[in-house]
C-alpha cells in the first residue's frame, strides 16, 4: 500500500476528511518506527574482516592523511623509507596518519597495511540498524561458528575466538533493522498484512496529536489575567471643630438698694411731719415764737428735700438695673449669632467629611466590581479550558485505544491504559 492509499484509509479510520496531510504522514512514520522497535525487521548481510591492502595511495596534506580502510592492524603500515613512531604515527581505529616533526612531508605515498582481523568497522555495512543479533563464520558452513563480540559504537570487536578469522572467508551479520514507511511511489518494506496494523496505529498517533492540540487550546484559554490593583482605603481626617461660643453670664438684678432708698423716703417724710407737729406746740408761747413755726416748717422742708433725694436715688437704682438687663440682652443676642455661625461651620465640616466618606465608599464599590469582573473572567476561562481538556481527554482515550489495538495486531501486550476524559472521571 503506497502512501496515498494509506492516507485515504487513515482518513476513514479517524473519520476526518479534512485531516492535515502532514500530521497523517508524521503519524505513519512514527507508527512504522514504533513497529520497528517492537517487531523489527530481521536481515542478514555478508562481508569480510581483515585482509591485506597493497598499493594504496596515501596523500599527506598539512602533515596528515587518512587510510582508505579501518581499523588497521597495529604496526602493519608500511611507507617506503619511513618508520612508524619515528617519521609518522598512526591511529589504528580511524586510520589517520600524522607526520612526526618533518619526517613525512606533504606528498602522495604508495603504502601497504593489514586490516585488523579481530575488529571491523560496520558503519558502511550496517549504516542504520537496531541491534546486531549474531555473527556466523564462515558464511555457508553448517554449522557455522558464532564468535562472541562486543559492539562499541561503529566497531565490532571479536572476543575470545581461537580460530583466526581470515579475509578469505566471508562472515554473515544477522541483525534487526528498521522498517521503511510507504512513500508516494513505493510500499513500505514490511509485510503487506501489516498495512492495517500501521493504519490503526497511525490513527492512534493522529488522535493523540489532536488531543495535544486541544491541550494547547486549553493553555491558550488561560491567559495571564491582570488582577485588579489592591485598593487602599484613605481614612478621611476627622474635622477640626471651631471653639464653642461662651454663653454670657446672666444678670441677676437686685432691688434691695432701691427698696432701702424708698424706705428712707418714708422715714424722712415722717420726720418732716413730726417737725411740723412739734412746731405747733410752741407757737405764741412766752418766748419769741413768732418765728418758730417758720423755722420748723423750714426744717421740715429740708427733711422733705432729703426724702426727694432718696426717691431720685431709688429711681437711679432702678435705671441701673434696667441698663444691666439691656446689656445682658445684647450679649445674649450676640451669643445667638455666634452659635449660628458655629453651627454653620460644623455643618460645613460634617458635609466635607461625609463627602470624603462617600468617595471612599465609591472607590471600594468600584474595586469590588473589578474583583467580581475578574472572578467572572477566571470562571469563564476555566470553563473554556475544562471543555478543551475534556475534548483532549476523549481524543487521547481514542488514540490510546487505537494504539492498543495496533499492539494487539502485532501480537504484543498493550503498553497503554486507556484514560478517560474529564467528564467521565469519577472520584
Secondary structure, DSSP 4 states (H G I P E B T S, - for coil): --HHHHHHHHHHHHT-TT--HHHHHHHHHHHHHHHHHHSPEEEEEEE---EEEEEEEEEEBTTEEE-SS-SB-TT--EETTB-BTTTEEEETTTTEEEE-TTSS-SEEEEEEEEE-TTEEE-TTTSSS-SEEEEEEESTT-SSPB--EEEEETTEEEEES-SSPP-TTS-EEEEEEEPPPPP-SSS--SS-GGGHHHHHHHHHHHHHHHHHHHHHHHHHHTS----PPPPPPP-PPPPP-PPPPPPPPPPP----HHHHHHHHHHHHHHHHHHHHHHHHHTTTT-SS--TTHHHHHHHHHHHHHHHHHHHHHHHHHHHHHHHHHHHHHHHHHHHHHHHHHHHHHHHHHHHHHHHHHHHHHHHHHHHHHHHHHHHHHHHHHHHHHHHHHHHHHHHHHHHHHHHHHHHHHHTT-----PPP--GGG---
